[in-house]
Amino acid sequence: MIPIEPLNFWTWGIGALLLLIAEMLLPGFYLLWLGIAAALVGLLVFLWPGMPFEAQLLIFAVAAVGSIWGWRAWRDKHPEVSDQPHLNERGQHYVGKVYTLDTAIVNGSGKIRIGDTMWKVSGADLPVGTPVRVVGVDGIVMQVEQQN
């Protein structure tokens, strides 16, 4: 059996660099934290050259999991604020606005026209031409109520 030699700081440094390069080229955000963990182990191996291989792997594993967990905890406490919070939720842009029914709401279902698009709506039965306010969106169906 070949004994496992401890990795030197160059190995960890090159590994960290490759992980950081891969982070820039690939989607996701986890390779950054693995690269930081590898750099940390490389620094510790530089300061303590005789560190056993098992200790290096253990420190890497703990640092990788800890950095990912720490990032997620920080991100949850500091959510990103967007100037367009409903960018990918097209129907949410219309909540609160008033439109005219193009198709009567019968048995809870009708249609309104917004620009050049017909939207299915749900709400109380109302005749064609009634002004309605969009009060919510459920998937692609707008929930409306009669405008007073």
C-alpha positions in Angstrom: 0.0 0.0 0.0 1.3 3.4 -0.9 1.2 5.9 2.0 -0.7 9.1 1.4 1.6 12.0 1.6 0.3 15.3 2.9 -0.6 17.8 0.3 1.6 20.9 0.2 0.4 24.5 0.1 1.1 24.7 -3.6 -1.4 21.9 -4.2 -4.1 23.7 -2.2 -3.3 27.0 -3.8 -3.6 25.7 -7.3 -6.8 23.9 -6.4 -8.2 27.1 -4.9 -7.2 29.0 -8.1 -8.8 26.4 -10.3 -12.0 26.4 -8.3 -12.2 30.2 -8.4 -11.7 30.2 -12.2 -14.4 27.5 -12.6 -16.7 29.8 -10.5 -16.3 32.5 -13.0 -17.0 30.2 -16.0 -19.8 28.1 -14.6 -23.3 29.0 -13.3 -23.9 28.8 -9.6 -22.2 30.2 -6.5 -20.8 27.3 -4.6 -17.3 26.9 -6.1 -16.3 30.2 -4.7 -16.8 28.9 -1.2 -14.9 25.7 -2.0 -12.1 27.8 -3.4 -11.9 29.9 -0.3 -11.8 26.7 1.8 -9.0 25.4 -0.3 -7.1 28.7 0.0 -7.6 28.6 3.8 -6.1 25.0 4.0 -3.3 26.1 1.8 -2.5 29.0 4.1 -2.6 26.6 7.2 -0.3 24.1 5.4 2.1 26.9 4.6 2.2 27.9 8.3 2.3 24.3 9.5 4.1 22.2 6.8 3.9 18.9 8.6 0.0 18.9 8.9 -1.3 15.4 8.4 -3.3 14.6 5.2 -6.4 13.7 7.2 -6.3 17.0 9.1 -6.1 18.9 5.8 -9.1 17.1 4.4 -11.1 17.6 7.6 -10.3 21.3 7.7 -11.2 21.6 4.1 -14.5 19.9 4.6 -15.4 21.9 7.7 -14.3 25.2 6.0 -16.3 24.4 2.8 -19.5 23.5 4.6 -19.1 26.3 7.1 -18.5 28.9 4.5 -21.5 27.8 2.4 -23.7 27.7 5.5 -22.4 31.1 6.7 -23.1 32.7 3.3 -26.6 31.3 3.2 -27.3 32.5 6.7 -26.0 36.0 5.8 -27.9 36.1 2.5 -31.2 35.2 4.3 -30.7 38.0 6.8 -29.7 40.5 4.1 -32.0 39.9 1.1 -31.2 41.6 -2.1 -33.4 44.6 -2.8 -34.6 45.0 -6.3 -36.0 48.1 -8.0 -38.2 45.7 -10.1 -39.4 43.0 -7.6 -42.0 41.5 -10.0 -39.7 41.4 -13.1 -40.5 37.8 -13.9 -44.1 37.9 -12.6 -45.8 39.7 -15.4 -49.3 39.5 -14.0 -48.2 41.2 -10.7 -47.6 44.5 -12.7 -51.3 44.8 -13.2 -52.5 44.4 -9.6 -54.4 47.5 -8.5 -55.1 48.7 -12.1 -58.6 49.1 -13.6 -59.6 47.5 -16.9 -62.9 46.9 -18.8 -64.3 43.4 -19.3 -64.1 42.3 -22.9 -65.9 39.0 -22.1 -68.5 38.8 -19.4 -67.6 36.9 -16.3 -69.9 33.9 -16.3 -69.6 31.2 -13.7 -66.6 33.0 -12.3 -64.6 33.2 -15.6 -64.2 36.0 -18.2 -61.5 38.0 -20.1 -60.0 41.4 -20.2 -57.7 43.0 -22.8 -54.5 44.6 -21.7 -52.6 46.1 -24.6 -52.8 43.4 -27.3 -53.2 40.5 -24.9 -56.3 38.8 -23.7 -56.1 37.7 -20.0 -58.4 35.2 -18.3 -60.0 36.6 -15.2 -61.9 35.2 -12.3 -64.4 36.9 -10.0 -68.1 37.5 -9.4 -70.3 37.3 -12.5 -70.3 40.7 -14.3 -71.5 41.9 -17.7 -69.3 43.0 -20.7 -68.0 46.6 -20.4 -67.9 46.6 -16.5 -64.8 48.3 -15.1 -62.9 45.8 -12.9 -59.8 46.2 -10.7 -57.2 43.5 -10.6 -56.8 42.4 -7.0 -54.5 39.4 -7.5 -53.0 36.9 -9.8 -53.2 33.1 -9.6 -50.8 31.7 -12.2 -52.0 33.2 -15.5 -55.5 34.0 -14.2 -56.2 37.5 -12.8 -58.5 37.9 -9.9 -60.8 40.9 -10.3 -63.6 42.7 -8.5 -66.0 45.3 -9.8 -64.6 48.9 -9.7 -66.8 51.2 -7.6 
